């Protein structure tokens, strides 16, 4: 598992899950789901920094935590961060993956830009300005055309799809979908 974009036609990997549509023509691609990029913080962070934000203009009083905007996988996230930067956040902490952003938020370092699926196991995280338009990010499974009939790839594809369906059912039962 890696954060960098691997070249599937050159067989650097058999399968990739990407948060943007793959551009290579000789790949089979299957759209798995859509995630939303949202702002999150802990209640402790908010309490120690004046409470809940009422508008994006208030971001200037906070540290924004995001994935590095130049990372190849985060087009929608980077666009959201660029928009947030126009409101002059007090400071910016960038890391190279969403787990790092999550850790920063969990440790009260600021307000993080995170995909909604990352926060599902942390119900105490507070969505910030949930009324603002969030960036939708399509998630794709991709693999080389030559592996179309691979049982190994088929088993992985089926596993991923089954997990997504099970997760959606669980969220629906919890009233979060």
C-alpha positions, -999 to +999 in steps of 0.1 A: +000+000+000+014+034-010+003+070-012+021+075-046+003+069-079+016+037-093+017+029-130-007+000-134+000-006-171+037-010-162+026-035-135+039-015-105+007-029-089-021-051-100-050-030-086-054+006-074-080+024-055-079+060-065-097+092-054-099+104-090-107+088-123-077+070-138-065+087-170-048+057-187-070+044-215-059+007-211-073+004-175-106-011-164-121+013-140-151+008-117-165+037-097-169+024-062-184+053-043-182+090-036-168+105-005-172+141+008-144+163+020-155+181+051-140+201+080-137+185+114-124+194+149-127+181+184-150+198+209-120+204+231-102+223+203-133+244+196-138+252+233-102+263+237-105+285+205-137+304+211-164+278+202-180+267+170-173+287+138-203+306+124-187+315+090-156+307+069-143+341+077-136+329+112-110+304+099-084+332+102-084+325+140-076+288+135-050+264+123-061+245+091-048+209+088-048+194+053-031+170+031-003+186+010-022+203-018+003+191-044-003+155-037-014+137-069-046+120-055-063+150-039-077+172-066-110+180-049-094+183-015-067+206-029-095+228-045-112+230-011-080+239+007-073+266-019-107+280-013-102+279+025-069+297+021-086+327+006-100+333+042-065+335+056-064+308+082-042+317+112-017+289+103-015+259+081-003+224+089+001+200+059+009+164+060+012+137+032-018+116+041-053+117+056-042+096+086-018+124+095-046+150+092-068+128+114-041+125+140-036+163+140-074+168+145-076+141+172-048+158+191-065+192+191-040+209+167-067+225+145-095+221+120-089+193+095-100+187+059-109+150+058-129+126+037-161+116+056-152+079+057-120+086+077-141+101+106-167+073+109-149+056+137-146+089+156-181+100+164-168+127+189-153+147+160-174+178+152-183+187+116-175+223+111-198+245+090-217+215+077-239+239+057-211+249+033-208+230+000-184+202+004-162+187-023-174+153-036-146+129-045-152+099-067-134+067-057-124+042-084-110+007-085-086+003-115-066-025-129-050-033-163-072-047-190-049-078-192-060-087-157-097-087-165-100-125-160-076-127-131-092-146-102-070-128-077-081-094-090-118-105-092-116-117-056-102-084-045-128-064-065-156-085-050-143-081-015-140-043-019-175-040-033-190-062-005-173-041+021-187-009+007-222-024+005-219-036+041-206-002+053-235+016+036-260-008+052-245-002+086-246+036+081-282+034+069-292+015+100-274+041+122-293+069+103-261+084+090-269+078+053 
